[in-house]
């Protein structure tokens, strides 16, 4: 218990140091511009909650998602269950993305902006936001599956990215302008607190379980396809809707 408390305090110090430059920039420009600041008590309380929350998220990932994803990948490899491994990877990528708070917030803001700009009706805002989330989640899920196949087959990462980039660039030319501006933002929003650690841990666990595979060289790189496939799926959804 004492060790856990020490780890948590250490994580809080790291969180405070990580957030300090952002706080300095925001407060500095707020003072220079004369912007209204929240009351000092609310500002300090919010900062403390932010530091503690970030520390808890980091330690939670270290204690649960990292070892769990790595262990499951190792078990699938030891049992030779490729189909179940790919099914697990797909459902894991999809569920982690749908649950991503940053993606949900951006999707709602996007729908509100689309309504304000006259691109969609107000009654369609909720469906539009969910469509963005589901299309993005599908892209992340497919990218996780593709990343696992890449590790198993030993495909070079640059060639894989080039194969994804070419159809994405072609689709940008024919997709609706609204979706072209949204596609990459949605993909970046998805790769945040939940999705990135889970995807990386899965790749590391898989590479470590295979002979002649490096956890560093082969295990990492799982996130790279996830930067291209979600925009591709969002563009396709926007083109077909």
Phi and psi in degrees as a GROMACS rama.xvg file:
@    title "Ramachandran Plot"
@    xaxis  label "Phi"
@    yaxis  label "Psi"
@TYPE xy
-64.2037  -40.283  UNK-2
-63.7542  -39.5519  UNK-3
-62.9524  -42.2763  UNK-4
-64.2884  -41.118  UNK-5
-63.8404  -41.2186  UNK-6
-63.1578  -39.8066  UNK-7
-66.6078  -41.5406  UNK-8
-64.6616  -38.9695  UNK-9
-64.1625  -40.7448  UNK-10
-65.1857  -35.3599  UNK-11
-66.824  -39.9722  UNK-12
-62.8183  -43.1925  UNK-13
-64.1327  -38.7525  UNK-14
-64.7615  -42.2801  UNK-15
-62.9202  -41.9262  UNK-16
-66.5186  -36.3581  UNK-17
-67.2094  -40.1528  UNK-18
-84.3741  -15.0187  UNK-19
-58.0306  -48.2848  UNK-20
-59.8156  -39.5576  UNK-21
-63.585  -42.6313  UNK-22
-63.6353  -41.2651  UNK-23
-62.9772  -43.9615  UNK-24
-63.8988  -47.4429  UNK-25
-63.7933  -48.0371  UNK-26
-68.2146  -37.5616  UNK-27
-62.1279  -47.7919  UNK-28
-70.3275  -32.1447  UNK-29
-62.8818  -40.4897  UNK-30
-70.7882  -39.7544  UNK-31
-64.5867  -41.5662  UNK-32
-84.7151  -9.73652  UNK-33
72.9663  27.4499  UNK-34
-71.1877  151.421  UNK-35
-70.8465  131.049  UNK-36
-106.285  150.196  UNK-37
-62.8923  162.407  UNK-38
-55.416  150.213  UNK-39
-58.2429  -39.3009  UNK-40
-62.9452  -44.2442  UNK-41
-66.651  -37.4332  UNK-42
-63.9596  -45.1707  UNK-43
-68.9497  -41.5417  UNK-44
-63.3844  -44.5314  UNK-45
-63.0369  -39.9669  UNK-46
-63.6267  -40.7177  UNK-47
-65.5917  -43.9056  UNK-48
-61.2127  -40.1609  UNK-49
-63.8732  -44.1263  UNK-50
-64.4314  -47.1405  UNK-51
-65.218  -42.4816  UNK-52
-62.5099  -43.1988  UNK-53
-64.5675  -39.9458  UNK-54
-64.0137  -41.6134  UNK-55
-65.6514  -39.4333  UNK-56
-63.0048  -45.6664  UNK-57
-62.5446  -46.9356  UNK-58
-68.149  -35.8194  UNK-59
-61.9438  -40.3183  UNK-60
-64.3437  -41.9299  UNK-61
-65.4412  -37.3192  UNK-62
-84.2963  -25.8852  UNK-63
-121.054  -67.1886  UNK-64
-65.7398  -42.7302  UNK-65
-59.6283  -59.5525  UNK-66
-65.7403  -32.5239  UNK-67
-67.1103  -47.0086  UNK-68
-64.8955  -42.4005  UNK-69
-64.1627  -41.8707  UNK-70
-65.6672  -40.5881  UNK-71
-65.8033  -41.751  UNK-72
-60.7638  -41.6945  UNK-73
-63.795  -41.3498  UNK-74
-64.9811  -40.8637  UNK-75
-62.8494  -41.3232  UNK-76
-66.4877  -43.4639  UNK-77
-64.0963  -28.9867  UNK-78
-92.6395  -6.7454  UNK-79
67.2934  31.1317  UNK-80
-99.4798  79.6548  UNK-81
-67.5945  -44.043  UNK-82
-61.7778  -43.2604  UNK-83
-68.3698  -33.5258  UNK-84
-64.5163  -44.6432  UNK-85
-67.8461  -37.833  UNK-86
-64.5421  -41.8777  UNK-87
-63.0269  -43.005  UNK-88
-62.102  -41.4518  UNK-89
-64.5904  -50.6165  UNK-90
-66.2951  -34.6182  UNK-91
-66.1497  -47.4478  UNK-92
-63.3663  -39.3493  UNK-93
-68.1092  -48.513  UNK-94
-67.7988  -39.3062  UNK-95
-64.709  -33.6987  UNK-96
-75.753  -43.1003  UNK-97
-60.9245  -33.5431  UNK-98
-83.6113  -2.04582  UNK-99
-68.6403  117.155  UNK-100
-62.7079  -39.2086  UNK-101
-62.9406  -41.1629  UNK-102
-64.8536  -42.4685  UNK-103
-61.6494  -42.9503  UNK-104
-65.3348  -43.8346  UNK-105
-66.2494  -39.0417  UNK-106
-62.6519  -41.404  UNK-107
-65.8894  -44.5758  UNK-108
-61.816  -38.6591  UNK-109
-64.1495  -43.869  UNK-110
-63.319  -40.7524  UNK-111
-63.8409  -41.2001  UNK-112
-67.4161  -36.3925  UNK-113
-65.8372  -37.3837  UNK-114
-66.6711  -45.5923  UNK-115
-63.1021  -32.5516  UNK-116
-84.4734  -1.6876  UNK-117
79.2856  15.3645  UNK-118
-80.6768  -32.2997  UNK-119
-136.633  161.421  UNK-120
-79.1594  154.325  UNK-121
-60.4928  -33.7373  UNK-122
-67.8294  -20.0282  UNK-123
-96.581  3.28459  UNK-124
-62.985  -45.2091  UNK-125
-64.4486  -43.8771  UNK-126
-65.3496  -36.6227  UNK-127
-64.819  -43.8629  UNK-128
-62.7899  -43.2893  UNK-129
-68.2767  -35.1266  UNK-130
-62.0685  -41.8536  UNK-131
-62.0268  -44.0041  UNK-132
-64.5305  -44.2102  UNK-133
-69.1811  -39.6023  UNK-134
-64.4405  -40.9051  UNK-135
-65.9245  -42.2617  UNK-136
-63.8135  -37.3535  UNK-137
-62.9337  -41.1168  UNK-138
-63.0891  -42.053  UNK-139
-65.2216  -44.0008  UNK-140
-60.5189  -44.5861  UNK-141
-65.893  -35.0351  UNK-142
-68.8484  -35.1417  UNK-143
-65.3154  -43.905  UNK-144
-60.9469  -45.2552  UNK-145
-64.3377  -37.498  UNK-146
-64.7544  -37.1708  UNK-147
-68.1532  -43.1716  UNK-148
-61.3038  -37.8427  UNK-149
-61.1096  -42.6576  UNK-150
-65.6018  -43.7377  UNK-151
-66.1113  -38.981  UNK-152
-89.0915  -14.8374  UNK-153
74.6229  29.06  UNK-154
-69.155  140.952  UNK-155
-66.925  133.217  UNK-156
-63.0062  -42.2485  UNK-157
-58.6089  -40.234  UNK-158
-67.1219  -37.4124  UNK-159
-64.1966  -43.7247  UNK-160
-65.2238  -37.9005  UNK-161
-64.9032  -38.936  UNK-162
-65.882  -29.2769  UNK-163
-83.2687  -32.7881  UNK-164
-71.956  -37.3518  UNK-165
-62.2469  -52.277  UNK-166
-65.0917  -29.4495  UNK-167
-64.7296  -43.4103  UNK-168
-65.435  -37.827  UNK-169
-67.0286  -39.0461  UNK-170
-68.5493  -30.9322  UNK-171
-59.7697  -32.3164  UNK-172
-70.2248  -24.9872  UNK-173
-113.392  -10.5872  UNK-174
-75.0537  155.889  UNK-175
-58.2955  142.263  UNK-176
-55.3836  -36.9288  UNK-177
-59.9115  -44.8922  UNK-178
-72.2815  -30.372  UNK-179
-62.1286  -38.7633  UNK-180
-75.841  -22.9802  UNK-181
-93.1531  -27.273  UNK-182
-57.821  -49.3937  UNK-183
-72.7289  -33.1206  UNK-184
-64.1786  -39.7916  UNK-185
-66.5658  -39.8127  UNK-186
-63.4632  -42.8383  UNK-187
-65.9683  -38.8679  UNK-188
-63.0572  -31.1952  UNK-189
-71.876  -31.1177  UNK-190
-88.3118  77.3528  UNK-191
-133.581  -130.799  UNK-192
-60.3478  -43.628  UNK-193
-94.6833  -48.2337  UNK-194
-66.3609  -47.1521  UNK-195
-60.4912  -51.6576  UNK-196
-60.0399  -39.4744  UNK-197
-65.857  -45.9036  UNK-198
-64.4043  -44.7202  UNK-199
-64.2523  -44.3972  UNK-200
-62.1361  -38.2064  UNK-201
-63.9592  -43.7225  UNK-202
-65.4771  -40.8033  UNK-203
-64.5741  -44.8987  UNK-204
-63.3371  -37.9211  UNK-205
-68.8088  -46.5894  UNK-206
-64.5639  -37.3847  UNK-207
-68.1045  -21.5047  UNK-208
-89.8857  -7.91827  UNK-209
-106.622  141.055  UNK-210
-69.9572  145.732  UNK-211
61.5578  28.79  UNK-212
-124.684  141.361  UNK-213
-103.449  130.934  UNK-214
-61.414  -33.3112  UNK-215
-80.2374  -48.9848  UNK-216
-77.4073  -44.4836  UNK-217
-92.3567  -35.0835  UNK-218
-68.1512  -42.6266  UNK-219
-79.8224  166.038  UNK-220
98.8128  -3.27093  UNK-221
-67.8218  -28.9426  UNK-222
-79.6164  -25.3386  UNK-223
-57.5219  -49.8531  UNK-224
-62.6425  -25.2547  UNK-225
-71.9853  -10.5368  UNK-226
-85.5558  -14.53  UNK-227
-112.757  -37.739  UNK-228
-69.2547  -41.247  UNK-229
-59.0054  -45.7144  UNK-230
-59.4039  -36.2518  UNK-231
-62.0814  -44.766  UNK-232
-68.5244  -37.787  UNK-233
-65.4249  -41.0945  UNK-234
-64.1177  -42.2782  UNK-235
-63.2945  -42.651  UNK-236
-62.7904  -43.7939  UNK-237
-66.8489  -31.3729  UNK-238
-73.4772  -34.8193  UNK-239
-91.1155  -19.611  UNK-240
